Amino acid sequence: MNRHRKISLLAVAIATAGTVAYAAQGGMENDALSVIRAKIPLTQAVAVAEQHANGKASRAEYENSTLGWGYDVEVVSGAKVFDVKVDAVKGSVISSSEDSVEHDDAHDKKD
């Protein structure tokens, strides 16, 4: 029984060391620090999204998706809600889709 415990502790130590080494090499990046690479500010991304969807932004965030780092802006236009993705380097709209009013933020994580 003592032998299994030592093996388990060793496995946890190896896994932890591997994760720390991966993070130190830049494999994991802090979201707050990654915004430094954005060429346009959040305010400009919001303005682009509002103009594209002809509405007002209700939520905006800087996030990493399958399309790379960019801004995800939720825009309300009349009775419709749009999820507008703005390129953080070019400032152009990458994608825009109508979102259901009943969707929550967890449902938006489909990319």
C-alpha positions as CSV (number, residue, x, y, z in Angstrom):
1,M,0.0,0.0,0.0
2,N,2.9,2.4,0.8
3,R,4.4,1.6,-2.6
4,H,1.3,2.7,-4.4
5,R,1.2,5.9,-2.5
6,K,4.8,6.7,-3.4
7,I,4.1,6.0,-7.1
8,S,1.0,8.2,-7.0
9,L,2.9,11.1,-5.4
10,L,5.7,10.7,-7.9
11,A,3.3,10.8,-10.8
12,V,1.7,14.0,-9.4
13,A,5.1,15.6,-9.0
14,I,6.1,14.7,-12.6
15,A,2.8,16.1,-14.0
16,T,3.1,19.3,-12.0
17,A,6.7,19.8,-13.1
18,G,5.7,19.3,-16.7
19,T,2.9,21.8,-16.5
20,V,5.2,24.4,-14.9
21,A,7.8,23.8,-17.6
22,Y,5.2,24.1,-20.4
23,A,3.9,27.4,-18.9
24,A,7.5,28.8,-18.5
25,Q,8.2,28.1,-22.2
26,G,5.2,30.2,-23.2
27,G,2.8,27.4,-23.9
28,M,0.2,29.0,-21.7
29,E,-0.3,32.7,-21.9
30,N,-2.0,35.0,-19.5
31,D,-5.0,36.6,-21.2
32,A,-4.2,39.9,-19.6
33,L,-0.7,39.9,-21.0
34,S,-1.7,38.8,-24.5
35,V,-3.7,42.0,-25.1
36,I,-0.3,43.7,-25.5
37,R,-0.2,42.2,-29.0
38,A,-3.5,43.8,-30.0
39,K,-3.0,46.6,-32.5
40,I,-6.4,48.1,-31.9
41,P,-7.9,49.0,-28.5
42,L,-11.1,47.5,-27.1
43,T,-12.9,50.8,-27.7
44,Q,-12.2,50.7,-31.4
45,A,-13.3,47.1,-31.7
46,V,-16.6,48.0,-30.0
47,A,-17.1,50.9,-32.4
48,V,-16.5,48.6,-35.4
49,A,-18.9,46.0,-34.1
50,E,-21.6,48.6,-33.3
51,Q,-21.3,50.0,-36.7
52,H,-21.4,46.6,-38.4
53,A,-24.5,45.4,-36.5
54,N,-26.1,48.8,-36.3
55,G,-26.6,48.7,-32.6
56,K,-25.1,49.1,-29.1
57,A,-22.6,46.9,-27.5
58,S,-23.7,45.1,-24.3
59,R,-20.6,43.1,-23.7
60,A,-17.1,42.9,-25.0
61,E,-14.0,40.8,-24.2
62,Y,-10.6,39.9,-25.6
63,E,-10.3,36.2,-26.1
64,N,-8.5,33.4,-27.9
65,S,-10.6,31.3,-30.3
66,T,-10.0,29.0,-33.2
67,L,-9.6,32.2,-35.3
68,G,-6.8,33.5,-33.0
69,W,-6.8,36.4,-30.5
70,G,-9.5,38.9,-31.1
71,Y,-12.4,40.8,-29.6
72,D,-15.8,39.2,-29.1
73,V,-18.5,41.9,-28.9
74,E,-22.2,41.3,-28.2
75,V,-24.3,44.0,-30.0
76,V,-28.0,44.6,-29.4
77,S,-29.8,46.0,-32.5
78,G,-33.5,46.4,-31.9
79,A,-34.9,43.0,-30.7
80,K,-31.8,41.2,-32.1
81,V,-28.5,40.3,-30.5
82,F,-25.4,39.8,-32.6
83,D,-22.1,38.1,-31.7
84,V,-19.5,40.1,-33.6
85,K,-15.8,39.0,-33.7
86,V,-13.3,41.7,-34.5
87,D,-9.7,41.0,-35.5
88,A,-7.4,42.5,-32.9
89,V,-4.7,43.4,-35.4
90,K,-6.6,44.6,-38.4
91,G,-9.7,46.0,-36.7
92,S,-12.0,44.3,-39.2
93,V,-15.0,42.1,-38.6
94,I,-14.0,38.4,-38.7
95,S,-17.5,37.0,-38.3
96,S,-20.9,38.0,-37.2
97,S,-23.9,35.9,-36.3
98,E,-27.3,36.5,-34.8
99,D,-27.5,35.2,-31.3
100,S,-30.6,34.1,-29.5
101,V,-31.7,36.4,-26.6
102,E,-31.9,33.4,-24.3
103,H,-28.3,32.4,-24.8
104,D,-25.9,32.9,-21.9
105,D,-22.2,33.5,-22.1
106,A,-21.3,29.8,-21.6
107,H,-23.3,29.0,-24.8
108,D,-21.2,31.6,-26.8
109,K,-18.1,29.5,-26.3
110,K,-18.8,27.4,-29.4
111,D,-15.6,28.4,-31.3
